Amino acid sequence: MDAKDIRRPDGFRERGDKVTRLETFVDAAFAFAVSMLVISVGSVPDSIDALKEALKNVPAFAASFALIMVFWRGHEDWSRRYGMDDSTAAFLSIVLVFLVLVFVYPLRILFGGFFAWITGGWLPSPVTIESLEDLRWFFGSFAVAFGSMGLLMATLTWHAERRADALGLDAGERLTTRMELLRWLLIPAVSTASLLLTVLLQPGVPNWLGGMPGMIYFALNATGPLLRLQARRLQRRDPARFGPPA
């Protein structure tokens, strides 16, 4: 069987069956970003008390690691599904690498602050927020970084969609591509909403309300399953047009 006839679990034909230098570079950059998360924890603990304090950083590291893996897996799926290696794909992938390296510190700071907030300070925060302006920078830097990365992944998906005919995407693959495009576009949309909430924060805001620019991101957890469910409904309703469910 030809490699291009092999179907992935998501129903796509395997077009990116060969690892390119660009993919290797992207993978190495993501691995370096993860190592930066670990290194940023600080020096090696030299006592049991120091070890206990270091272990308190594990939740923030785990959450940061998981979110970085979302983008790594997104790019990996994109590479396997479409197998694109043109100049536009290379440029967008390199910009994504740049953003993920910039994204590392705002990401860990946000999750560190989040876990410190929900545990009443028992888990440490990497930063001390002393003013409303600090809080705005806290949420604003994450919104810009996270939204930019989501927009890059959406642009990569859009680049594949507009070349659907050249890639030979079937009806089911085209539908999944559109749903993926919507899923990635929701990230800059929610990030923009978070940024607006950050700007609207006023002095003396209650603690629970001050956390809303960060809590709004949890809405993204439902979008992926909902979009996949909608795709399956369309495929079951009209398999001749959209192909059978994956």
Secondary structure as UniProt FT lines:
FT   HELIX           3..5
FT   TURN            9..10
FT   HELIX           21..39
FT   TURN            40..41
FT   HELIX           48..55
FT   TURN            56..57
FT   HELIX           58..82
FT   HELIX           87..118
FT   TURN            119..121
FT   HELIX           132..161
FT   TURN            162..163
FT   HELIX           164..167
FT   HELIX           171..200
FT   TURN            203..204
FT   HELIX           207..210
FT   HELIX           212..215
FT   HELIX           216..222
FT   HELIX           223..237
FT   HELIX           239..242
//
